[in-house]
Amino acid sequence: MISKNSLLYTLKVTVSYLIEILVFFFLLKNFFLSLSKLKFFKKDNIKNDPENILVIFKSGTMGDHLLCIDCLSFIKNIYQFEKIYIICREKSKSKQIIQLASEHDVRFQSYIQFLNLILRKKLWQNKLFFIDTEPNFRVGLLFKSIFKNSSLVSNKRLPLDLLSQRFLEGYTYNKYEPNMQEGIYIYKAIFQSIQNDSSIIDTRNSTNVFLQEFKNKKLIQPKKHFNSGAYDYHQYILNKYKSEKDFIYLYYGCSGKALHRLPPFSWFIDFISILEKEFQVILVGGTLESEYIKNIPSNIKVITELIGKFSLSEWSSILSYPEKIIPLISFDGGFSHIYGIHQNLIYQIFCSSNSKKWRNKSDISGVFSCLKGGSPIYKPYEFRVPENCDLSNNAWLNTNYKKVFEDFFSWYKHIKIKD
């Protein structure tokens, strides 16, 4: 019997190749038009002063989109875009992520919604900057092949890519880097697409934008969206449990898929038991994480009042304007990204995932990897996300929680000295 995962993998691969086939035919058409010196659009179909619109294609989870919002917020404060879109699957959108994005003037569209905009000719007169983030799902390449007044940064996959880059305008291809930190990878692709385009206005009157500046930049929620209620409740909890021990956030990272990314719950409890001797531990997370606290033994003294309490926007209020920065220990999951785009005192523990790809962008952050490079059968960019991974499960069994604590504590003392 064929498993659900196998069917999903087959569907994703099929859609991926269908996109490439469509791209092939559009590119052939554009090659012939270029050779015959015909125009894809008439000149009067394009505004004399078109709006610049940035479109980034990112099929992924909440964590992926948080990294995009962080990057796009940084970019838009330097370069002037009239509109910025993140295009993703409908089921990847949520009210919380849409709200947080809108607070930074970033819009979410599903693939169907974006296609509808095109069919209604809402974008045809503007200058479009397409960014592909996936190596095997190059939707941006498809739309670039349709729009003449556009540019694209995508990932190399087929020999035809080099021909389009050589003979057609606005095509740039990179080799996909699976070990590059994801936020930095997105930043580089966007910056590459606009740095040589004179139509983009540099709002800081400077063409020198350095990667180190982005790595050190924290996302700050605009004051007009500040949620005083959430902020005050968070402060109330800190005052309620204030002690001689330092506060520290701890995130388990429950997930509906790929639970092998997380340690067994017994391992997690052992880790808390040694952690609470040195710190006042605050458990954090969303509604999924609210279930596991019921199974924490009564002798384990941790703060649970913040579990499932705040939305993404409310956490943005808390993390943007803290009285004192509280470090986070995080297993693989979404909260590490909402924290990591606002603050850099984060220590992440990875197993299945590639820590080089999904660690925090800051050089200050700390990392522990149970499997160097992650599991070879857990590679989302290759459509491989198994429900179970024996290699990862064994890695947790062979990872001593005391060793993880010692490594974390060494990192913690280092950042305290710097502070």
C-alpha positions as CSV (number, residue, x, y, z in Angstrom):
1,M,0.0,0.0,0.0
2,I,1.4,3.4,-1.0
3,S,1.9,5.7,2.0
4,K,0.5,9.2,2.3
5,N,4.1,10.6,2.4
6,S,4.9,8.8,-0.9
7,L,1.8,10.2,-2.6
8,L,2.7,13.7,-1.4
9,Y,6.2,13.4,-2.6
10,T,5.0,12.2,-6.0
11,L,2.6,15.1,-6.3
12,K,5.2,17.7,-5.4
13,V,7.7,16.2,-7.9
14,T,5.0,16.1,-10.6
15,V,4.0,19.8,-10.0
16,S,7.7,20.8,-10.0
17,Y,8.3,19.3,-13.4
18,L,5.0,20.6,-14.8
19,I,6.3,24.1,-13.9
20,E,9.6,23.4,-15.7
21,I,7.7,22.3,-18.8
22,L,5.6,25.4,-18.9
23,V,8.8,27.5,-18.4
24,F,10.5,25.7,-21.3
25,F,7.7,26.7,-23.7
26,F,7.5,30.3,-22.5
27,L,11.3,30.6,-22.8
28,L,11.2,29.2,-26.3
29,K,8.6,31.8,-27.3
30,N,10.7,34.6,-25.7
31,F,13.9,33.4,-27.6
32,F,12.1,33.6,-30.9
33,L,10.6,37.0,-30.1
34,S,14.0,38.2,-29.1
35,L,15.6,37.0,-32.3
36,S,12.9,38.6,-34.4
37,K,13.2,41.8,-32.4
38,L,9.5,41.8,-31.6
39,K,8.2,43.1,-28.3
40,F,6.4,40.9,-25.8
41,F,4.3,43.9,-24.8
42,K,3.6,47.1,-26.6
43,K,5.3,50.1,-25.2
44,D,2.0,51.8,-24.3
45,N,1.1,48.8,-22.1
46,I,3.8,49.9,-19.6
47,K,3.7,53.0,-17.5
48,N,6.3,55.7,-18.0
49,D,6.9,55.6,-14.3
50,P,5.9,52.0,-13.2
51,E,5.6,51.0,-9.6
52,N,8.4,48.7,-8.3
53,I,6.9,45.5,-6.8
54,L,8.9,42.8,-5.0
55,V,7.5,39.3,-5.2
56,I,9.1,36.5,-3.2
57,F,7.9,32.9,-3.6
58,K,8.2,30.9,-0.3
59,S,6.4,27.7,0.2
60,G,6.9,26.7,3.8
61,T,5.9,26.9,7.4
62,M,5.4,29.9,9.8
63,G,9.1,29.8,10.6
64,D,10.1,30.3,6.9
65,H,7.7,33.2,6.5
66,L,9.0,34.9,9.7
67,L,12.5,34.8,8.2
68,C,11.1,36.4,5.0
69,I,9.3,39.2,7.0
70,D,12.6,40.0,8.8
71,C,14.5,40.2,5.6
72,L,11.9,42.2,3.7
73,S,11.5,44.7,6.6
74,F,15.3,45.3,6.4
75,I,15.2,45.7,2.6
76,K,12.3,48.1,2.5
77,N,13.9,50.5,4.9
78,I,16.7,50.9,2.4
79,Y,15.0,50.5,-1.0
80,Q,11.7,51.9,-2.1
81,F,9.1,49.4,-3.2
82,E,5.4,50.3,-3.6
83,K,4.3,46.8,-2.8
84,I,5.9,43.7,-1.4
85,Y,4.3,40.2,-1.7
86,I,5.1,36.8,-0.1
87,I,3.5,34.1,-2.3
88,C,2.8,30.7,-0.7
89,R,0.3,27.9,-0.3
90,E,-3.1,28.9,1.0
91,K,-2.8,26.5,4.0
92,S,0.6,28.1,4.9
93,K,-1.2,31.4,5.6
94,S,-2.7,32.2,9.0
95,K,-4.3,35.3,10.6
96,Q,-1.3,35.7,12.9
97,I,1.4,35.6,10.2
98,I,-0.7,37.9,7.9
99,Q,-1.2,40.4,10.8
100,L,2.5,40.5,11.7
101,A,3.5,40.9,8.0
102,S,1.0,43.7,7.5
103,E,2.5,45.6,10.4
104,H,5.7,45.8,8.3
105,D,3.9,46.6,5.0
106,V,4.3,43.1,3.6
107,R,1.4,41.3,2.0
108,F,0.6,37.6,1.8
109,Q,-1.0,36.0,-1.3
110,S,-1.7,32.4,-2.1
111,Y,-0.6,31.1,-5.5
112,I,-4.3,31.3,-6.6
113,Q,-4.7,34.8,-5.4
114,F,-1.6,36.0,-7.1
115,L,-2.6,34.3,-10.4
116,N,-6.0,36.1,-10.1
117,L,-4.2,39.4,-9.8
118,I,-2.3,38.6,-13.0
119,L,-5.4,37.5,-14.9
120,R,-7.2,40.7,-13.8
121,K,-4.1,42.6,-15.2
122,K,-3.5,44.3,-11.8
123,L,0.3,44.1,-12.1
124,W,1.0,44.2,-15.8
125,Q,2.0,47.8,-16.0
126,N,4.5,47.7,-13.2
127,K,8.1,46.6,-12.7
128,L,8.2,43.2,-11.0
129,F,11.1,41.7,-9.1
130,F,10.7,37.9,-8.7
131,I,12.6,35.9,-6.2
132,D,12.6,32.1,-6.1
133,T,13.6,30.6,-2.8
134,E,13.2,26.9,-3.6
135,P,15.6,25.0,-5.9
136,N,13.0,22.6,-7.1
137,F,9.8,24.7,-7.1
138,R,10.7,27.7,-9.4
139,V,7.3,29.4,-9.7
140,G,9.0,32.8,-10.0
141,L,10.8,31.6,-13.1
142,L,7.5,30.8,-14.6
143,F,6.0,34.3,-14.0
144,K,9.2,35.9,-15.2
145,S,8.9,34.0,-18.5
146,I,5.5,35.7,-18.9
147,F,6.3,39.2,-17.9
148,K,8.8,41.2,-20.0
149,N,9.0,44.2,-17.6
150,S,10.4,42.1,-14.8
151,S,13.6,40.6,-13.3
152,L,14.3,37.3,-11.6
153,V,16.7,35.7,-9.3
154,S,16.3,31.9,-9.2
155,N,18.3,28.7,-8.7
156,K,20.1,26.8,-11.4
157,R,18.5,23.5,-12.3
158,L,18.6,22.9,-16.1
159,P,21.0,23.8,-19.0
160,L,18.3,26.1,-20.4
161,D,18.9,28.4,-17.5
162,L,22.3,29.4,-18.7
163,L,20.9,30.2,-22.2
164,S,18.1,32.5,-20.8
165,Q,20.7,34.3,-18.6
166,R,23.0,34.8,-21.6
167,F,20.5,35.8,-24.3
168,L,17.4,37.3,-22.4
169,E,17.1,40.3,-20.1
170,G,16.5,40.1,-16.4
171,Y,17.5,36.5,-15.6
172,T,19.9,35.7,-12.8
173,Y,20.7,32.2,-11.5
174,N,22.5,31.1,-8.5
175,K,23.7,27.7,-7.3
176,Y,21.4,26.7,-4.4
177,E,23.4,26.6,-1.1
178,P,21.8,24.1,1.3
179,N,24.2,25.1,4.1
180,M,23.7,28.8,3.9
181,Q,21.6,30.3,6.7
182,E,18.1,30.8,5.3
183,G,17.6,34.4,6.2
184,I,21.0,35.4,4.7
185,Y,20.2,33.3,1.6
186,I,16.9,35.2,1.1
187,Y,18.6,38.6,1.8
188,K,21.3,37.9,-0.8
189,A,18.8,36.9,-3.5
190,I,16.7,40.0,-3.0
191,F,19.7,42.4,-2.8
192,Q,21.2,40.8,-5.9
193,S,17.9,41.4,-7.8
194,I,17.9,45.1,-7.1
195,Q,21.5,46.3,-6.7
196,N,22.0,47.0,-10.4
197,D,18.6,48.4,-11.2
198,S,18.5,52.2,-11.4
199,S,14.7,52.3,-11.0
200,I,15.0,51.3,-7.4
201,I,15.3,54.3,-5.1
202,D,17.9,54.1,-2.3
203,T,16.1,55.8,0.6
204,R,19.4,56.1,2.6
205,N,21.3,57.7,-0.3
206,S,23.9,54.9,-0.1
207,T,24.6,52.0,-2.3
208,N,26.7,50.2,0.3
209,V,24.6,47.7,2.2
210,F,26.6,45.2,4.1
211,L,25.6,41.7,5.1
212,Q,26.9,42.2,8.6
213,E,24.4,45.0,9.1
214,F,21.5,42.7,8.3
215,K,22.9,39.9,10.6
216,N,23.0,42.4,13.5
217,K,19.7,44.0,12.7
218,K,16.7,43.1,14.9
219,L,13.1,43.4,13.8
220,I,11.3,46.2,15.7
221,Q,7.5,46.4,15.8
222,P,6.2,49.9,14.8
223,K,5.0,51.7,17.9
224,K,1.5,52.1,16.4
225,H,1.0,48.3,16.6
226,F,2.4,48.0,20.1
227,N,0.2,45.8,22.4
228,S,0.4,47.1,25.9
229,G,-1.9,44.5,27.3
230,A,0.4,41.6,26.3
231,Y,3.5,43.5,27.3
232,D,2.1,44.3,30.8
233,Y,1.0,40.7,31.4
234,H,4.4,39.4,30.4
235,Q,6.0,41.9,32.8
236,Y,3.5,40.8,35.5
237,I,4.7,37.2,35.2
238,L,8.3,38.2,35.5
239,N,7.6,40.3,38.6
240,K,5.6,37.4,40.1
241,Y,8.4,34.9,39.8
242,K,11.4,37.2,40.3
243,S,14.2,35.5,42.2
244,E,18.0,35.5,42.5
245,K,18.2,33.1,39.5
246,D,18.3,34.5,35.9
247,F,15.2,34.1,33.8
248,I,15.5,31.9,30.7
249,Y,12.9,31.0,28.0
250,L,12.7,27.3,27.0
251,Y,10.9,26.2,23.9
252,Y,10.2,22.5,23.2
253,G,8.9,23.0,19.6
254,C,5.9,20.6,19.2
255,S,5.3,19.9,15.5
256,G,2.6,18.1,13.6
257,K,5.2,16.7,11.2
258,A,8.8,15.3,11.7
259,L,8.6,14.9,15.4
260,H,12.0,13.2,15.2
261,R,13.4,16.7,15.1
262,L,12.5,16.9,18.9
263,P,14.0,14.9,21.8
264,P,11.9,12.2,23.5
265,F,9.8,13.9,26.3
266,S,11.7,12.0,29.0
267,W,14.9,13.5,27.6
268,F,13.3,16.9,27.7
269,I,12.3,16.5,31.4
270,D,15.8,15.4,32.3
271,F,17.1,18.5,30.6
272,I,14.7,20.8,32.5
273,S,15.6,19.1,35.8
274,I,19.3,20.2,35.4
275,L,18.4,23.5,33.9
276,E,16.1,24.6,36.7
277,K,18.9,24.3,39.2
278,E,20.6,27.3,37.7
279,F,17.8,29.3,36.1
280,Q,14.2,30.4,36.5
281,V,12.8,28.6,33.5
282,I,9.9,30.1,31.5
283,L,8.3,27.7,29.1
284,V,7.1,29.4,25.9
285,G,5.2,28.3,22.7
286,G,1.8,28.3,21.2
287,T,-1.4,26.2,21.4
288,L,0.4,23.0,20.4
289,E,2.9,23.3,23.2
290,S,0.1,23.9,25.7
291,E,-0.7,20.2,25.7
292,Y,2.7,18.8,26.8
293,I,2.8,20.9,30.1
294,K,0.1,18.6,31.5
295,N,2.7,15.8,31.5
296,I,5.5,17.7,33.4
297,P,6.0,16.1,36.8
298,S,5.0,18.2,39.8
299,N,8.5,18.2,41.2
300,I,9.7,20.1,38.1
301,K,9.4,23.8,39.0
302,V,8.9,25.9,35.8
303,I,6.8,28.9,34.8
304,T,4.0,27.8,32.5
305,E,1.7,30.9,32.4
306,L,3.1,32.1,29.0
307,I,2.4,28.9,27.1
308,G,-0.1,29.6,24.4
309,K,-0.8,33.0,25.8
310,F,0.3,35.4,23.0
311,S,-0.1,35.8,19.2
312,L,2.9,36.5,17.0
313,S,2.1,40.2,17.0
314,E,1.9,40.2,20.8
315,W,5.2,38.5,21.1
316,S,6.6,41.1,18.7
317,S,5.5,43.8,21.2
318,I,7.2,41.9,24.0
319,L,10.4,41.1,22.2
320,S,10.8,44.5,20.5
321,Y,10.9,46.6,23.7
322,P,12.1,44.4,26.5
323,E,13.2,45.9,29.8
324,K,15.8,43.1,29.9
325,I,16.6,40.6,27.2
326,I,15.8,37.0,28.3
327,P,17.9,34.4,26.4
328,L,16.1,31.5,24.8
329,I,17.0,27.8,24.6
330,S,15.1,26.4,21.7
331,F,14.6,23.0,20.0
332,D,13.6,23.0,16.4
333,G,10.4,24.9,15.8
334,G,8.5,28.1,15.0
335,F,9.0,30.1,18.2
336,S,12.8,30.1,17.7
337,H,12.1,32.2,14.6
338,I,9.8,34.7,16.1
339,Y,12.3,35.2,18.9
340,G,15.3,35.1,16.6
341,I,14.2,37.9,14.3
342,H,13.7,40.2,17.4
343,Q,16.6,39.1,19.6
344,N,19.9,37.3,19.2
345,L,20.5,35.7,22.6
346,I,19.3,32.3,21.3
347,Y,20.8,28.8,21.8
348,Q,19.3,26.3,19.4
349,I,19.4,22.5,19.6
350,F,19.1,20.6,16.3
351,C,18.8,17.0,15.3
352,S,17.2,16.2,12.0
353,S,17.4,19.7,10.5
354,N,20.6,21.2,9.1
355,S,21.7,23.7,11.8
356,K,23.8,25.7,9.3
357,K,20.6,26.3,7.3
358,W,18.1,27.0,10.2
359,R,20.2,28.5,12.9
360,N,19.8,32.2,13.9
361,K,21.4,34.7,11.5
362,S,23.4,36.4,14.3
363,D,27.0,35.4,15.1
364,I,26.1,35.7,18.8
365,S,23.7,32.8,18.7
366,G,24.7,29.4,19.9
367,V,24.1,26.0,18.3
368,F,24.2,22.3,19.4
369,S,23.9,19.7,16.6
370,C,23.1,16.1,17.4
371,L,23.7,15.2,13.8
372,K,26.2,17.3,11.9
373,G,24.5,18.6,8.8
374,G,21.2,17.1,9.9
375,S,19.6,13.8,8.7
376,P,20.2,13.0,5.0
377,I,16.6,11.9,4.7
378,Y,15.2,15.1,6.1
379,K,15.6,17.7,3.3
380,P,12.5,19.8,2.7
381,Y,14.0,21.5,-0.3
382,E,14.1,18.0,-1.9
383,F,10.5,17.4,-0.8
384,R,11.8,14.8,1.7
385,V,10.2,15.2,5.2
386,P,9.6,11.7,6.6
387,E,7.2,11.1,9.5
388,N,9.9,9.0,11.2
389,C,13.7,8.9,10.9
390,D,15.6,6.2,12.7
391,L,18.9,8.0,12.3
392,S,17.5,11.0,14.2
393,N,15.8,8.9,16.9
394,N,19.1,7.2,17.5
395,A,20.9,10.5,17.6
396,W,18.7,11.7,20.5
397,L,19.4,8.4,22.4
398,N,23.1,9.0,21.9
399,T,23.0,12.7,23.0
400,N,23.6,13.2,26.7
401,Y,21.4,16.0,28.1
402,K,24.2,16.9,30.5
403,K,26.6,17.5,27.6
404,V,24.0,19.8,26.0
405,F,23.6,21.7,29.2
406,E,27.3,22.1,29.6
407,D,27.7,23.4,26.1
408,F,24.8,25.8,26.6
409,F,26.1,27.0,30.0
410,S,29.5,27.8,28.4
411,W,27.8,29.9,25.7
412,Y,25.6,31.6,28.3
413,K,28.6,32.6,30.5
414,H,30.3,34.0,27.3
415,I,27.3,36.2,26.4
416,K,27.0,37.4,30.0
417,I,30.6,38.5,30.0
418,K,30.0,40.5,26.8
419,D,26.8,42.0,28.3
